[in-house]
Amino acid sequence: MKRNLTLKTAAGAACMTFALMAGAQTTNDSAPSGGSESVGQHVDDATITTKVKAELMGAKNVKSTHIHVKTRKGVVSLTGTVPSAEDRDNAKQVVEGVSGVTSVKNHLKVSSAG
């Protein structure tokens, strides 16, 4: 029951963040925002991160809530811990299926307590 509430809360937050980020999108993709990353690219990366987090939270074949997600130019980096090598592989597979993801850097560690 508590897990369902957590999933609903996370999904709601993800949807809200996605909606806010989509509303903040700009058509001026050439305006720099810290280095060579454009405002549009930053919004796209934030959107991808939100989608990835939502997919991982809802994935029945990934048994961890200790996965951290960062996206840069469509490349998603996963860090954190999972209970098994199978969960690590499943997490990568889930992320690869998310729209906008160009590649995945899977730095997930298998927990020794798993």
N, C-alpha and C positions, 0 to 999 in steps of 0.2 A: 504494500500500500504506500509506504513512504517512498519507494523507488518510483512508483507511478506519479506521485506528486512532484518529485524531483524532475522527472522527465517532462511533465507538463510545464513546469516552471521554466526549465531550460529551453523547451521548444517555443514557449511564448516569448522569452527573452530573445531567442534567435530570430524569430519572426519580426519582432519589434526592431531589432538592430538592423535586420535586412531592409525593412521598410524605410528606416531612417537613412541608411546608407544609400539606398536607391534614390531617395528624394534629394540627397546631397550631390548627386552625380552632376557633372558639368560636361559641356560639349567642348571646352577648351582643353584638349588633352596635351597641348604643348606648353602649358604653364608649369614651370618647375616647382617642386615642393620638396626641398631637401635633397640635394644630389640630383641624379638624373631621372628620378622617378616623377612622373606627372601626376597631377591631381586625379585624373581619370584612372590611372593605374593603381593609385593608392586606394581608391574607392573599389575598384575591381578586386584587389587583393583582400580588402576587408570583407567584401561580399563572399568571396570564395572561402575565407576562413570561417565565416558564419555558417555557410552551407555545410562545410566539412564537419564542424562541431555538431551541428544538428544531426547529420547522417551518422556520426559515430555514437551519439547518445541514443539514437533509435536502433542501431544495429544489434540484432539479437545474437550475432556470432562474435561480438567483441565484448569481453567481460572486464572492462576497466573504465573508471571515470577519472583516471589520473593521466590523461593524455593531453598534452599541450600542443597547440596548433599555431604555426606562423606561416604566412604566405608572402612571398616576394616574387613579383613578376610571374605569377601562376605556379611557381614551385612551392609545394607545401612541405614544411618540415615538421615531423612528428617527434616529440620528446615525451618522456615520462615512463611509467611502468605499466606492464600488463602481466597477468598471471601465467601466461604460457607463450611459447613460440608460435603456436597456432593463432592465438589472439593477436600477436604482433603481425603475422602475415595477413590475417583477416582485416585488421585495421588498414593496412596498406591497400588491400584490394578494395575496401569500401571507399577510401579516399580517391583512388584512381578512377572510380566511377562518377565522381562529382564533376559537373560541368564547369569548365574553366581551368581545371587542374592540368598543367602541362607535364609535371613529373612530381614524384614523391621522394623525399629524403627521410627514410625510416630509421630514426635513432632511438626507437623504443627499446627499453631494457626489460628483460624477463625477471620478474620478482622472485627472489629465492624463497619467499614465504608462500608462493603460489602453489 
